Amino acid sequence: MAKIEPGLKKELEKYGAVDFTACYNCGNCTAVCSLSTEENSFPREMVRCSTLGLQDDIKSSLKPWLCYYCGECTTHCPQNANPGELMMSLRRWLTAKYDWTGLSGLLYKSLPVSIAAMVITALGVIGLAYSQNFNQDAIMHFGHYFEMFAIGTVFAVILLPNLVRMWWYVIGKPKVSVSTKTYLTAFKDLIVHMFTQKRALGCDDNQKRWFEHLILVVGYLSLLFTTVFLDWFKSENLFVILLGYIQSTVVFVVTFDFVGGRIKKNKEVNKHSQPSDWMFVVWLFLMGLTAFLVRLFIDFDIIESNFWMYLFHFMVLVQWAVIIVPFGKWTHFLYRSFAMYFEALKQTK
């Protein structure tokens, strides 16, 4: 028997849900959704589960992750129940449920806590620089190894256990029987969706946003590889230097466009932006821009007299690595990719 939680409505409102209880089940949202089929009702099923407080049903569902928020459901809702924003809020709520540390939920629900976390990490960078007497070589050396350490630690200690919890809610607890062979053969879906997010192409009028996301993912991941494994800031290889410039430019140009959209609120997806949405795009923009400027300062041999630029970049990097990646909206990239994988497992079981 499904467990009903009357308090779920107020809980979801803390994650950004807006007026979803105004839904009277007319079905307009399902009729216009490109993802709806005879077997899958988007997004009406999740609206009903949220209204009734069916937490277990929501946790075992992948539908919030399969939605790419084109905004059509909200545009055509006669009750202004904002079903698209509910789906976005459910993704935030599920992120908090997957997170074994509990920090995702705390940061999503409290802007003061998020600001405090950002300030603490910034002060930590300043404290480190002070302890090293603001020695440029020592701090940049530490920053380079911090990136490598942070990638491995965050994934192994936080993200991997969270993915196991996600698997438990979706596959393990509902006792979905999946063979080892199916896990292996369906793995290609994980790789394909992680790097292409091709399901978004199924949404009407979403091609431009899909393309921007695609080049942003490629730019971000390749910049990460270039800075960490090719040591971009220290490299004297012309190809590596130019490659880093191109990658960082892609990141801050695309995210600048995203920031502009959130400011203009010219699309449904941008009308109810939460602090976590702003932090994700602004910090990613700053990551690309400051990396570009640091390398530029190095090439013009002015980094020593303008070392504040690297310190600012390092602050952004630390905040990104220890707050936004493990606990913020960045995780949607990871969970959505695994949702496609788990969906393939369920379909081929």
C-alpha positions as CSV (number, residue, x, y, z in Angstrom):
1,M,0.0,0.0,0.0
2,A,1.3,3.4,-1.0
3,K,2.2,5.7,2.0
4,I,0.6,9.1,1.8
5,E,2.5,12.1,3.2
6,P,0.1,15.1,3.7
7,G,3.1,17.4,4.3
8,L,4.7,16.8,0.9
9,K,3.0,19.8,-0.6
10,K,4.7,22.2,1.8
11,E,8.0,20.3,1.4
12,L,7.9,20.6,-2.4
13,E,7.1,24.3,-2.2
14,K,10.4,24.8,-0.4
15,Y,12.1,23.3,-3.5
16,G,10.3,25.7,-5.8
17,A,6.9,24.1,-6.6
18,V,4.3,26.7,-7.5
19,D,0.5,26.2,-7.2
20,F,0.5,22.5,-8.4
21,T,-2.5,21.7,-6.2
22,A,-4.6,23.9,-8.5
23,C,-4.6,21.0,-11.0
24,Y,-8.0,19.5,-11.7
25,N,-6.7,16.7,-13.8
26,C,-7.9,18.0,-17.2
27,G,-5.1,16.3,-19.1
28,N,-4.0,19.3,-21.2
29,C,-0.4,18.9,-20.0
30,T,-0.3,15.3,-21.1
31,A,-1.9,16.1,-24.4
32,V,0.8,18.6,-25.4
33,C,3.8,16.8,-23.9
34,S,6.1,15.3,-26.6
35,L,7.1,12.6,-24.1
36,S,3.6,11.3,-23.4
37,T,2.7,7.8,-24.7
38,E,-0.1,5.4,-23.9
39,E,2.2,3.8,-21.3
40,N,3.6,7.1,-19.9
41,S,1.6,10.1,-18.8
42,F,3.8,13.2,-18.7
43,P,3.6,15.1,-16.4
44,R,0.1,14.4,-15.0
45,E,1.0,11.3,-13.1
46,M,3.7,13.2,-11.1
47,V,1.2,16.0,-10.5
48,R,-1.2,13.6,-9.0
49,C,1.4,11.8,-6.9
50,S,2.6,15.1,-5.5
51,T,-0.9,16.3,-4.7
52,L,-1.7,13.0,-2.9
53,G,1.7,12.9,-1.1
54,L,2.8,9.6,-2.6
55,Q,6.5,10.0,-1.8
56,D,7.5,6.4,-2.5
57,D,5.9,6.5,-5.9
58,I,7.8,9.6,-6.8
59,K,11.1,8.2,-5.5
60,S,10.7,5.0,-7.5
61,S,9.8,7.0,-10.7
62,L,12.2,8.2,-13.3
63,K,9.7,10.6,-14.9
64,P,11.0,13.8,-13.3
65,W,14.4,13.1,-14.9
66,L,13.0,12.2,-18.3
67,C,11.3,15.6,-18.5
68,Y,13.5,18.3,-20.1
69,Y,11.2,21.2,-19.2
70,C,10.3,22.6,-22.6
71,G,7.5,24.6,-20.8
72,E,4.6,23.5,-23.1
73,C,2.7,21.9,-20.2
74,T,2.8,25.0,-18.1
75,T,1.9,27.3,-21.1
76,H,-1.2,25.2,-21.8
77,C,-2.4,24.7,-18.2
78,P,-5.8,26.4,-17.7
79,Q,-5.3,26.5,-14.0
80,N,-1.8,28.0,-13.9
81,A,-0.7,24.9,-11.9
82,N,2.8,25.1,-13.3
83,P,3.3,21.4,-14.0
84,G,6.7,22.1,-15.6
85,E,8.0,23.8,-12.5
86,L,6.7,21.0,-10.4
87,M,8.8,18.5,-12.4
88,M,11.8,20.8,-11.9
89,S,11.1,20.9,-8.1
90,L,10.7,17.2,-8.0
91,R,14.2,16.9,-9.4
92,R,15.6,19.0,-6.6
93,W,13.6,17.1,-4.1
94,L,14.9,13.7,-5.5
95,T,18.4,15.0,-5.4
96,A,18.0,15.7,-1.7
97,K,16.6,12.2,-1.2
98,Y,19.5,10.6,-3.0
99,D,22.1,12.5,-1.1
100,W,23.2,10.5,2.0
101,T,24.8,13.6,3.6
102,G,21.5,15.6,3.7
103,L,23.4,18.7,2.5
104,S,21.7,19.0,-0.8
105,G,18.3,19.5,0.8
106,L,19.7,22.0,3.2
107,L,21.3,24.1,0.5
108,Y,18.3,23.9,-1.8
109,K,15.9,25.1,0.8
110,S,18.0,27.8,2.5
111,L,19.6,30.6,0.6
112,P,21.4,31.9,3.7
113,V,23.0,28.5,4.2
114,S,24.1,28.5,0.6
115,I,25.6,31.9,0.9
116,A,27.3,30.9,4.2
117,A,28.8,27.9,2.5
118,M,30.2,30.0,-0.3
119,V,31.7,32.5,2.1
120,I,33.3,29.8,4.2
121,T,35.0,28.2,1.2
122,A,36.2,31.6,-0.1
123,L,37.7,32.3,3.4
124,G,39.3,28.9,3.3
125,V,41.1,29.8,0.0
126,I,42.2,33.1,1.5
127,G,43.4,31.3,4.6
128,L,45.4,28.9,2.5
129,A,47.0,31.7,0.5
130,Y,47.9,33.5,3.7
131,S,49.5,30.4,5.2
132,Q,51.6,30.1,2.1
133,N,52.6,33.8,2.3
134,F,50.7,34.3,-1.0
135,N,53.5,32.3,-2.8
136,Q,52.3,32.1,-6.4
137,D,54.0,28.8,-7.3
138,A,53.0,27.0,-4.1
139,I,49.3,28.1,-4.4
140,M,49.0,27.3,-8.1
141,H,50.7,23.9,-7.5
142,F,48.2,23.2,-4.7
143,G,45.3,24.4,-6.9
144,H,46.2,22.0,-9.6
145,Y,46.4,19.0,-7.3
146,F,43.2,20.1,-5.6
147,E,41.3,19.6,-8.9
148,M,42.5,16.1,-9.2
149,F,41.8,15.2,-5.6
150,A,38.4,16.9,-5.6
151,I,37.2,15.0,-8.7
152,G,38.1,11.6,-7.2
153,T,37.0,12.3,-3.7
154,V,33.6,13.9,-4.5
155,F,32.7,11.1,-6.9
156,A,33.8,8.2,-4.6
157,V,32.6,9.6,-1.3
158,I,29.4,11.5,-2.3
159,L,28.2,10.9,-5.8
160,L,28.7,7.2,-6.1
161,P,26.8,6.4,-2.8
162,N,24.1,8.7,-4.0
163,L,23.8,6.8,-7.3
164,V,23.5,3.6,-5.3
165,R,20.7,5.1,-3.3
166,M,19.0,6.2,-6.6
167,W,19.3,2.6,-7.9
168,W,17.8,1.3,-4.7
169,Y,14.7,3.6,-5.0
170,V,14.2,2.8,-8.7
171,I,15.4,-0.8,-9.2
172,G,16.2,-2.4,-5.8
173,K,13.3,-1.6,-3.5
174,P,10.6,-2.1,-6.2
175,K,12.3,-5.5,-6.8
176,V,12.8,-5.0,-10.6
177,S,14.6,-8.1,-11.8
178,V,17.5,-7.2,-14.1
179,S,20.1,-9.6,-15.4
180,T,23.8,-8.9,-15.4
181,K,23.8,-9.1,-19.2
182,T,21.2,-6.3,-19.3
183,Y,23.2,-4.1,-17.0
184,L,26.1,-4.4,-19.5
185,T,24.2,-4.1,-22.8
186,A,22.2,-1.1,-21.6
187,F,25.3,0.7,-20.4
188,K,25.6,2.3,-23.8
189,D,22.4,4.3,-23.0
190,L,24.2,5.8,-20.1
191,I,27.2,6.9,-22.2
192,V,25.1,8.2,-25.1
193,H,22.7,10.3,-22.9
194,M,25.5,11.5,-20.6
195,F,27.4,13.1,-23.5
196,T,24.5,14.0,-25.9
197,Q,21.3,14.3,-23.8
198,K,19.7,13.3,-27.1
199,R,16.3,12.7,-25.5
200,A,15.8,16.5,-25.3
201,L,15.5,16.5,-29.1
202,G,12.1,14.8,-28.6
203,C,10.8,18.0,-27.1
204,D,9.2,20.5,-29.4
205,D,11.2,23.7,-30.2
206,N,14.1,22.5,-28.0
207,Q,16.8,22.1,-30.6
208,K,18.7,25.3,-29.9
209,R,18.7,24.6,-26.1
210,W,19.8,21.0,-26.8
211,F,22.7,22.2,-29.0
212,E,23.8,24.8,-26.4
213,H,23.8,22.1,-23.7
214,L,25.7,19.7,-26.0
215,I,28.6,22.1,-26.7
216,L,28.6,23.3,-23.0
217,V,29.0,19.7,-21.8
218,V,31.7,19.0,-24.4
219,G,33.4,22.3,-23.5
220,Y,33.2,21.8,-19.8
221,L,34.4,18.2,-19.7
222,S,37.3,18.9,-22.2
223,L,38.3,22.0,-20.2
224,L,38.4,19.9,-17.1
225,F,40.6,17.4,-18.9
226,T,42.9,20.1,-20.2
227,T,43.4,21.9,-16.9
228,V,43.7,18.8,-14.8
229,F,45.5,16.3,-17.0
230,L,47.3,18.5,-19.5
231,D,48.1,21.1,-16.8
232,W,46.9,24.0,-18.9
233,F,48.2,26.8,-16.7
234,K,51.7,25.4,-16.6
235,S,51.8,24.0,-20.2
236,E,54.1,25.6,-22.8
237,N,52.6,23.5,-25.7
238,L,50.9,25.8,-28.2
239,F,48.2,23.3,-29.0
240,V,47.3,22.8,-25.4
241,I,47.3,26.5,-24.8
242,L,45.0,27.3,-27.7
243,L,42.8,24.3,-26.9
244,G,42.3,25.7,-23.4
245,Y,41.4,29.1,-24.7
246,I,38.8,27.7,-27.0
247,Q,37.3,25.4,-24.4
248,S,37.1,28.2,-21.7
249,T,35.6,30.6,-24.3
250,V,32.8,28.0,-25.2
251,V,32.0,27.6,-21.5
252,F,31.6,31.3,-20.6
253,V,29.9,32.3,-23.9
254,V,27.2,29.7,-23.7
255,T,26.6,30.2,-19.9
256,F,26.4,34.0,-20.6
257,D,23.6,33.3,-23.0
258,F,21.9,31.1,-20.2
259,V,22.3,33.9,-17.7
260,G,20.8,36.4,-20.2
261,G,17.8,34.1,-20.6
262,R,17.2,33.9,-16.9
263,I,17.4,37.7,-16.6
264,K,15.0,38.3,-19.5
265,K,12.6,35.5,-18.4
266,N,11.7,35.2,-22.0
267,K,10.9,31.4,-21.8
268,E,8.8,29.4,-19.4
269,V,11.9,27.5,-18.2
270,N,13.4,30.8,-16.9
271,K,10.4,32.3,-15.2
272,H,10.8,30.6,-11.8
273,S,14.6,30.3,-11.4
274,Q,15.7,29.2,-8.0
275,P,19.0,30.3,-6.3
276,S,20.5,26.9,-7.2
277,D,19.7,27.6,-10.9
278,W,21.4,31.0,-10.7
279,M,24.4,29.6,-8.9
280,F,24.9,26.8,-11.4
281,V,25.0,29.1,-14.5
282,V,26.8,32.0,-12.8
283,W,29.6,29.9,-11.3
284,L,30.0,27.9,-14.5
285,F,30.3,31.3,-16.4
286,L,32.9,32.4,-13.8
287,M,34.8,29.1,-14.1
288,G,35.2,29.6,-17.9
289,L,35.9,33.3,-17.7
290,T,38.4,33.3,-14.9
291,A,40.3,30.3,-16.3
292,F,40.6,32.2,-19.6
293,L,41.8,35.3,-17.9
294,V,44.3,33.5,-15.7
295,R,45.9,31.9,-18.7
296,L,45.9,35.2,-20.5
297,F,47.6,36.9,-17.6
298,I,50.2,34.1,-17.6
299,D,50.9,34.5,-21.4
300,F,51.2,38.3,-21.0
301,D,53.5,37.7,-18.0
302,I,51.4,39.8,-15.6
303,I,50.0,37.1,-13.4
304,E,52.6,37.8,-10.6
305,S,51.5,41.4,-10.3
306,N,47.8,40.4,-10.6
307,F,47.8,37.2,-8.6
308,W,44.4,38.2,-7.2
309,M,42.9,36.8,-10.5
310,Y,44.2,33.3,-9.8
311,L,43.0,33.5,-6.2
312,F,39.5,34.5,-7.5
313,H,39.6,31.7,-10.0
314,F,40.6,29.3,-7.2
315,M,37.8,30.5,-5.0
316,V,35.3,29.8,-7.8
317,L,36.9,26.4,-8.4
318,V,36.6,25.4,-4.8
319,Q,33.0,26.5,-4.4
320,W,32.2,24.7,-7.6
321,A,33.9,21.5,-6.6
322,V,32.8,21.2,-3.0
323,I,29.3,22.8,-3.1
324,I,27.7,23.0,-6.6
325,V,29.0,19.7,-8.1
326,P,28.2,17.3,-5.2
327,F,25.1,19.2,-3.8
328,G,23.8,21.6,-6.4
329,K,22.2,21.6,-9.8
330,W,25.3,20.0,-11.5
331,T,24.1,16.6,-10.1
332,H,21.1,16.8,-12.4
333,F,23.5,16.1,-15.3
334,L,24.6,12.9,-13.6
335,Y,21.2,11.7,-12.2
336,R,19.4,12.4,-15.5
337,S,22.0,10.3,-17.4
338,F,21.6,7.4,-15.0
339,A,17.8,7.8,-15.2
340,M,18.1,7.1,-18.9
341,Y,20.2,4.0,-18.0
342,F,17.8,2.8,-15.4
343,E,14.9,3.3,-17.8
344,A,16.6,1.1,-20.3
345,L,17.1,-1.5,-17.6
346,K,13.4,-1.5,-16.8
347,Q,12.4,-1.7,-20.4
348,T,14.6,-4.6,-21.3
349,K,14.3,-6.6,-18.1
